[in-house]
Amino acid sequence: MFLKATLASLGLLAATSLAAPSIEGTTRLNTFEKRDVASALAARLSRGASIIFPQDAHWQHVTERWTKYLAPSFQVAVEPAVEADGVAIVKYAVARNISFLAQGGRHGYAPELQKIQNGILINMQIDHVVVDKATGIATVGGERATLGGGHGRLQGLHGMTIDLLRRLRVVLANGKAINVSQHDNADLFWGIRGAGQNYGIVVEADFQTVPQVAHGLLYDMRAAFPPGLAVNIVFGANTTTLKPVIFINFVYAGSQSDGQRWSAPLKQLGPLLFVENIYNWSELPFKTASGLIAAQCLKYGFKNTYSLNLATFDTATMRSVYTSWGNFLAANPSTLLFEVFGQQAVRAAPDKGSAFPNRMFSKILV
């Protein structure tokens, strides 16, 4: 939903995507207003903040999104350097009834984003990381893919990202910056973990760190199978023939020998390709699955994404899906991805402890 700027006294921001708080105003920036931004707003910002216009060389880098499909548009981009900058930008836009959008990684693709046209982009660049060695709390500037839940390969051991969240610093639509935790604004802390993009701009967050597993090394195995084999993990295309191929990417937080205990049955099936590696955590996102996952995150062109959750794999259904998708693939290049992450620590967290829904039932992400 969207919240009109005239309702800003409620102190809430409306959601547009996984990490994109916004307010939909009625004023679209024209030449006069852009001049006002360059003068009136600039005077309120710290020396480290930046104001960027379409004619600037940095413009495309700041505004280019993961997909151009139903995308928002902007006439001005502002990069805050400190919390006070975020407060000043929000107050400026709300007072003038100008649409604005705060972005993190620029991967939001909700159709409602298109309602923000010719507005102000708040490009979150408040980047800092401070770790308290005594408590293990890491304080991180800004926020990326946390508020929607934060699934990941180690969630079976440590839960989702929101389960490790301890405190946030949030700028509300009335321009007030507040602490949000179990002890401060506890109701907002409940809602912000799972539906957090509805409530404000996160400028800082505290996370509980966890011990490194297997010295930070992970066993990675990738395999490709012919389409006649009913192993359903990733439906992709052979890059040469464009024919359907089933890919499997297997990541285990541990040694190669331990990981091979789990990958051995797959190897015995005789795949077209079978590759094993050991990666550290910083390498994994870019090298796992032959770089396919990292490639999907590149910002270019028009893309659309649909998703759902499954409780189990039904063999007959998956065969039917594979056949129909193969026919669809001929005219529509696409990928069908099934992500199966550990559930133990996710389910150990109280189901009603946050706004995140279906904690006990989301076994397979599609």
ZIKATA-V338299 format. One record per residue. N is the residue number from 1. PSI is psi as a letter, one per 20 degrees, with the letter a starting at -180 (none if undefined). Layout:
n psi
N PSI
N PSI
This chain:
n psi
1 r
2 q
3 p
4 q
5 h
6 i
7 j
8 i
9 i
10 i
11 k
12 q
13 q
14 q
15 q
16 h
17 a
18 h
19 l
20 m
21 q
22 r
23 p
24 o
25 a
26 i
27 p
28 p
29 p
30 a
31 g
32 g
33 h
34 h
35 h
36 h
37 g
38 h
39 f
40 g
41 g
42 h
43 i
44 i
45 q
46 r
47 h
48 i
49 q
50 q
51 p
52 p
53 r
54 h
55 i
56 q
57 h
58 i
59 g
60 g
61 h
62 h
63 i
64 p
65 r
66 h
67 q
68 i
69 p
70 l
71 q
72 r
73 q
74 q
75 i
76 p
77 p
78 p
79 o
80 q
81 h
82 r
83 g
84 h
85 g
86 g
87 g
88 g
89 g
90 g
91 g
92 g
93 g
94 g
95 h
96 j
97 l
98 p
99 q
100 q
101 p
102 p
103 q
104 e
105 i
106 k
107 j
108 p
109 j
110 p
111 h
112 i
113 h
114 i
115 i
116 o
117 p
118 l
119 b
120 p
121 p
122 o
123 o
124 o
125 k
126 m
127 o
128 q
129 p
130 p
131 p
132 o
133 h
134 g
135 i
136 j
137 p
138 p
139 p
140 p
141 p
142 a
143 q
144 d
145 l
146 g
147 h
148 i
149 g
150 m
151 q
152 r
153 h
154 j
155 h
156 h
157 h
158 j
159 a
160 r
161 h
162 h
163 i
164 j
165 p
166 h
167 q
168 q
169 o
170 p
171 p
172 r
173 i
174 j
175 j
176 p
177 p
178 q
179 q
180 o
181 a
182 h
183 h
184 p
185 l
186 h
187 h
188 h
189 h
190 g
191 h
192 h
193 n
194 h
195 k
196 h
197 i
198 i
199 h
200 r
201 o
202 o
203 i
204 q
205 q
206 p
207 q
208 o
209 r
210 q
211 q
212 p
213 p
214 l
215 k
216 j
217 q
218 p
219 p
220 p
221 p
222 q
223 q
224 p
225 q
226 q
227 i
228 i
229 p
230 m
231 o
232 n
233 f
234 p
235 o
236 a
237 q
238 p
239 i
240 g
241 i
242 j
243 q
244 p
245 q
246 p
247 q
248 p
249 p
250 p
251 p
252 p
253 n
254 a
255 r
256 g
257 g
258 g
259 h
260 h
261 h
262 h
263 i
264 g
265 h
266 h
267 h
268 i
269 i
270 l
271 r
272 h
273 p
274 o
275 p
276 q
277 r
278 p
279 q
280 r
281 h
282 h
283 h
284 g
285 h
286 h
287 h
288 q
289 k
290 k
291 j
292 g
293 g
294 h
295 h
296 i
297 i
298 q
299 o
300 q
301 a
302 p
303 q
304 q
305 p
306 q
307 r
308 r
309 q
310 q
311 h
312 r
313 p
314 o
315 g
316 g
317 g
318 h
319 g
320 g
321 g
322 g
323 g
324 h
325 h
326 h
327 h
328 h
329 h
330 h
331 i
332 n
333 p
334 r
335 p
336 o
337 p
338 o
339 p
340 o
341 q
342 q
343 i
344 g
345 h
346 g
347 i
348 h
349 q
350 p
351 h
352 j
353 i
354 r
355 i
356 p
357 q
358 k
359 h
360 i
361 i
362 n
363 h
364 p
365 p
366 none
